[in-house]
Amino acid sequence: MAKNWDAADPWYTSCVGEKGHYYHQTVVLPNALRLLGKMTSLLDLGCGQGVLARHMPDDVVYWGIDLSKALIASARRMTGHAQFIVGDVAEELPIEKDDFDRACFILSLQNMKNGAGAIQTAARHLKKRGELLIVLNHPCFRIPRQSGWGIDEPMQLQYRRVNGYMSPQKIPIQTHPGQGKRSDTTFSYHHPLSDYALWLHKGKFAIAKLEEWSSDKKSKGAKAKMEDRARREIPLFLAILAVKEE
């Protein structure tokens, strides 16, 4: 898996850039920072090329962990005031600190084969009453190869079609679709919400907040009204804020 993301690094870093892609900047990061609140330390699990770190105040002790050496190299090159290390988030980490205020998975948990183990890692490194933020591509509506848009012409409504939801799935993702078969492949791991709730329970977390975030984009043209309604009603992202109880 690490080699897949190593190969995808040039494409991924060019897409995300220094400040993040469009939804990072307009939806994900502003809301994530609001939910994380004031903190003294943050463990960023599956940090990629460090986009969240570049939005952190200098006085926050920040550690970013990712399995991809290439992404960590990009994070170090682009970020000046943070600690980045290569590590498997689902395994023991080479970090002694076990009293972080906050930990987070920002659009990363769905790329991890062992999501339950990753949440256990967060629990090991958080202090009691520390908070864990998970931001996901909404698992009810955004399932690669199992969901898509459709239009009900008689009702003039755009809807979201979901072909499968309850079954966990390992789904190959072309990181650069324009390259066809030459594109690098990573994997997305779909799970229903009940799995995430179970993993948090086993990690001794209590869910404190659950938010759903929609797109802020606006359409133009004849179908703008139905498309804008669909964006408002069918959220892109799910955020879960959980508190470590023990």
C-alpha positions as a Python dict, from the first residue, in 0.01 Angstrom:
ca = {
    (1, 'M'): (0, 0, 0),
    (2, 'A'): (280, 245, 82),
    (3, 'K'): (433, 194, -263),
    (4, 'N'): (96, 277, -423),
    (5, 'W'): (86, 614, -247),
    (6, 'D'): (457, 674, -306),
    (7, 'A'): (393, 643, -679),
    (8, 'A'): (87, 868, -655),
    (9, 'D'): (271, 1143, -465),
    (10, 'P'): (352, 1374, -762),
    (11, 'W'): (-8, 1367, -882),
    (12, 'Y'): (-156, 1395, -531),
    (13, 'T'): (71, 1679, -424),
    (14, 'S'): (0, 1873, -742),
    (15, 'C'): (-376, 1834, -681),
    (16, 'V'): (-369, 1926, -312),
    (17, 'G'): (-93, 2185, -326),
    (18, 'E'): (22, 2388, -29),
    (19, 'K'): (-319, 2503, 94),
    (20, 'G'): (-535, 2210, -8),
    (21, 'H'): (-775, 2146, -296),
    (22, 'Y'): (-1103, 2338, -331),
    (23, 'Y'): (-1299, 2140, -73),
    (24, 'H'): (-1006, 2141, 170),
    (25, 'Q'): (-1008, 2519, 164),
    (26, 'T'): (-1382, 2587, 158),
    (27, 'V'): (-1540, 2302, 357),
    (28, 'V'): (-1308, 2048, 518),
    (29, 'L'): (-1034, 2250, 686),
    (30, 'P'): (-1246, 2541, 818),
    (31, 'N'): (-1493, 2298, 974),
    (32, 'A'): (-1223, 2060, 1102),
    (33, 'L'): (-1038, 2344, 1273),
    (34, 'R'): (-1364, 2464, 1428),
    (35, 'L'): (-1437, 2119, 1571),
    (36, 'L'): (-1080, 2063, 1689),
    (37, 'G'): (-1094, 2394, 1877),
    (38, 'K'): (-813, 2532, 2090),
    (39, 'M'): (-542, 2276, 2160),
    (40, 'T'): (-179, 2243, 2260),
    (41, 'S'): (-98, 1924, 2065),
    (42, 'L'): (-232, 1732, 1765),
    (43, 'L'): (-162, 1387, 1620),
    (44, 'D'): (-254, 1383, 1250),
    (45, 'L'): (-301, 1020, 1140),
    (46, 'G'): (-267, 964, 768),
    (47, 'C'): (-139, 1319, 725),
    (48, 'G'): (-48, 1284, 357),
    (49, 'Q'): (164, 1575, 244),
    (50, 'G'): (79, 1778, 553),
    (51, 'V'): (-196, 2010, 438),
    (52, 'L'): (-350, 2034, 787),
    (53, 'A'): (-12, 2112, 946),
    (54, 'R'): (17, 2425, 732),
    (55, 'H'): (-304, 2556, 889),
    (56, 'M'): (-186, 2496, 1247),
    (57, 'P'): (-64, 2776, 1476),
    (58, 'D'): (309, 2762, 1543),
    (59, 'D'): (254, 2699, 1915),
    (60, 'V'): (65, 2371, 1861),
    (61, 'V'): (282, 2059, 1901),
    (62, 'Y'): (202, 1879, 1577),
    (63, 'W'): (298, 1526, 1471),
    (64, 'G'): (198, 1394, 1129),
    (65, 'I'): (212, 1021, 1052),
    (66, 'D'): (181, 854, 714),
    (67, 'L'): (285, 521, 567),
    (68, 'S'): (409, 679, 242),
    (69, 'K'): (771, 791, 246),
    (70, 'A'): (711, 1009, -60),
    (71, 'L'): (417, 1193, 97),
    (72, 'I'): (612, 1249, 420),
    (73, 'A'): (904, 1384, 216),
    (74, 'S'): (665, 1629, 47),
    (75, 'A'): (520, 1726, 386),
    (76, 'R'): (866, 1801, 526),
    (77, 'R'): (959, 2001, 217),
    (78, 'M'): (644, 2213, 227),
    (79, 'T'): (603, 2263, 603),
    (80, 'G'): (842, 2435, 840),
    (81, 'H'): (708, 2401, 1194),
    (82, 'A'): (590, 2040, 1232),
    (83, 'Q'): (716, 1688, 1299),
    (84, 'F'): (652, 1422, 1035),
    (85, 'I'): (738, 1054, 1057),
    (86, 'V'): (678, 748, 841),
    (87, 'G'): (471, 485, 1018),
    (88, 'D'): (183, 241, 989),
    (89, 'V'): (-103, 412, 1168),
    (90, 'A'): (-261, 76, 1257),
    (91, 'E'): (57, -45, 1434),
    (92, 'E'): (277, 74, 1720),
    (93, 'L'): (412, 420, 1639),
    (94, 'P'): (765, 542, 1719),
    (95, 'I'): (620, 818, 1937),
    (96, 'E'): (646, 816, 2315),
    (97, 'K'): (398, 1098, 2368),
    (98, 'D'): (68, 954, 2494),
    (99, 'D'): (-107, 1270, 2607),
    (100, 'F'): (-205, 1452, 2289),
    (101, 'D'): (-501, 1688, 2326),
    (102, 'R'): (-638, 1596, 1986),
    (103, 'A'): (-598, 1334, 1716),
    (104, 'C'): (-753, 1332, 1373),
    (105, 'F'): (-810, 1144, 1049),
    (106, 'I'): (-879, 1404, 781),
    (107, 'L'): (-1004, 1215, 474),
    (108, 'S'): (-754, 939, 549),
    (109, 'L'): (-927, 663, 747),
    (110, 'Q'): (-1109, 534, 438),
    (111, 'N'): (-770, 471, 276),
    (112, 'M'): (-658, 243, 561),
    (113, 'K'): (-711, -132, 547),
    (114, 'N'): (-722, -171, 926),
    (115, 'G'): (-948, 114, 1034),
    (116, 'A'): (-1021, -44, 1370),
    (117, 'G'): (-649, -72, 1447),
    (118, 'A'): (-595, 290, 1343),
    (119, 'I'): (-856, 409, 1593),
    (120, 'Q'): (-689, 199, 1864),
    (121, 'T'): (-363, 383, 1783),
    (122, 'A'): (-536, 716, 1831),
    (123, 'A'): (-665, 598, 2168),
    (124, 'R'): (-313, 497, 2284),
    (125, 'H'): (-173, 842, 2216),
    (126, 'L'): (-455, 1060, 2346),
    (127, 'K'): (-488, 1180, 2702),
    (128, 'K'): (-805, 1102, 2898),
    (129, 'R'): (-1086, 1326, 2769),
    (130, 'G'): (-876, 1394, 2460),
    (131, 'E'): (-1073, 1428, 2140),
    (132, 'L'): (-1058, 1240, 1810),
    (133, 'L'): (-1191, 1394, 1488),
    (134, 'I'): (-1270, 1172, 1191),
    (135, 'V'): (-1361, 1335, 858),
    (136, 'L'): (-1484, 1096, 588),
    (137, 'N'): (-1613, 1110, 237),
    (138, 'H'): (-1971, 1046, 342),
    (139, 'P'): (-1997, 664, 358),
    (140, 'C'): (-2374, 670, 300),
    (141, 'F'): (-2359, 861, -28),
    (142, 'R'): (-2005, 857, -168),
    (143, 'I'): (-1904, 497, -225),
    (144, 'P'): (-1664, 450, -517),
    (145, 'R'): (-1819, 233, -791),
    (146, 'Q'): (-2134, 189, -580),
    (147, 'S'): (-2289, 537, -595),
    (148, 'G'): (-2356, 806, -853),
    (149, 'W'): (-2587, 1082, -965),
    (150, 'G'): (-2911, 1032, -1156),
    (151, 'I'): (-3191, 1260, -1275),
    (152, 'D'): (-3564, 1199, -1233),
    (153, 'E'): (-3690, 1393, -1536),
    (154, 'P'): (-4064, 1388, -1451),
    (155, 'M'): (-3998, 1529, -1103),
    (156, 'Q'): (-3707, 1747, -1218),
    (157, 'L'): (-3491, 1618, -932),
    (158, 'Q'): (-3132, 1506, -916),
    (159, 'Y'): (-3084, 1210, -684),
    (160, 'R'): (-2802, 998, -546),
    (161, 'R'): (-2812, 631, -637),
    (162, 'V'): (-2649, 382, -397),
    (163, 'N'): (-2606, 24, -517),
    (164, 'G'): (-2441, -120, -205),
    (165, 'Y'): (-2384, 9, 146),
    (166, 'M'): (-2384, -251, 424),
    (167, 'S'): (-2106, -475, 293),
    (168, 'P'): (-1744, -368, 361),
    (169, 'Q'): (-1556, -329, 36),
    (170, 'K'): (-1198, -283, -87),
    (171, 'I'): (-1226, -62, -394),
    (172, 'P'): (-940, 15, -634),
    (173, 'I'): (-901, 383, -721),
    (174, 'Q'): (-715, 519, -1022),
    (175, 'T'): (-519, 814, -886),
    (176, 'H'): (-479, 969, -1232),
    (177, 'P'): (-778, 850, -1441),
    (178, 'G'): (-661, 1035, -1751),
    (179, 'Q'): (-367, 800, -1783),
    (180, 'G'): (-590, 494, -1824),
    (181, 'K'): (-415, 166, -1748),
    (182, 'R'): (-91, 353, -1679),
    (183, 'S'): (-249, 525, -1379),
    (184, 'D'): (-131, 432, -1031),
    (185, 'T'): (-387, 250, -816),
    (186, 'T'): (-465, 305, -451),
    (187, 'F'): (-752, 157, -251),
    (188, 'S'): (-1055, 291, -67),
    (189, 'Y'): (-1210, 80, 210),
    (190, 'H'): (-1581, 128, 246),
    (191, 'H'): (-1758, 54, 576),
    (192, 'P'): (-2111, 131, 697),
    (193, 'L'): (-2156, 377, 983),
    (194, 'S'): (-2217, 94, 1228),
    (195, 'D'): (-1858, -23, 1180),
    (196, 'Y'): (-1717, 319, 1268),
    (197, 'A'): (-1939, 337, 1577),
    (198, 'L'): (-1822, -11, 1685),
    (199, 'W'): (-1454, 76, 1637),
    (200, 'L'): (-1495, 391, 1845),
    (201, 'H'): (-1674, 198, 2119),
    (202, 'K'): (-1395, -60, 2133),
    (203, 'G'): (-1142, 222, 2157),
    (204, 'K'): (-1327, 359, 2464),
    (205, 'F'): (-1453, 664, 2276),
    (206, 'A'): (-1790, 832, 2315),
    (207, 'I'): (-1931, 1017, 2014),
    (208, 'A'): (-1980, 1382, 2110),
    (209, 'K'): (-2078, 1537, 1776),
    (210, 'L'): (-2171, 1423, 1429),
    (211, 'E'): (-2190, 1672, 1144),
    (212, 'E'): (-2261, 1641, 771),
    (213, 'W'): (-2106, 1894, 534),
    (214, 'S'): (-2243, 1981, 192),
    (215, 'S'): (-2083, 2137, -113),
    (216, 'D'): (-2089, 2516, -141),
    (217, 'K'): (-2062, 2517, -519),
    (218, 'K'): (-2332, 2671, -741),
    (219, 'S'): (-2439, 2558, -1085),
    (220, 'K'): (-2531, 2762, -1392),
    (221, 'G'): (-2764, 2675, -1672),
    (222, 'A'): (-3095, 2496, -1718),
    (223, 'K'): (-3034, 2232, -1451),
    (224, 'A'): (-2886, 2468, -1190),
    (225, 'K'): (-3189, 2459, -958),
    (226, 'M'): (-3199, 2079, -928),
    (227, 'E'): (-2820, 2049, -902),
    (228, 'D'): (-2796, 2311, -627),
    (229, 'R'): (-3077, 2143, -435),
    (230, 'A'): (-2904, 1806, -460),
    (231, 'R'): (-2579, 1958, -329),
    (232, 'R'): (-2761, 2103, -28),
    (233, 'E'): (-2955, 1787, 51),
    (234, 'I'): (-2691, 1519, -10),
    (235, 'P'): (-2377, 1591, 191),
    (236, 'L'): (-2025, 1526, 68),
    (237, 'F'): (-1857, 1472, 403),
    (238, 'L'): (-1927, 1323, 745),
    (239, 'A'): (-1744, 1444, 1057),
    (240, 'I'): (-1740, 1249, 1384),
    (241, 'L'): (-1597, 1405, 1701),
    (242, 'A'): (-1535, 1151, 1978),
    (243, 'V'): (-1403, 1184, 2333),
    (244, 'K'): (-1168, 930, 2493),
    (245, 'E'): (-1340, 818, 2813),
    (246, 'E'): (-1056, 621, 2978),
}
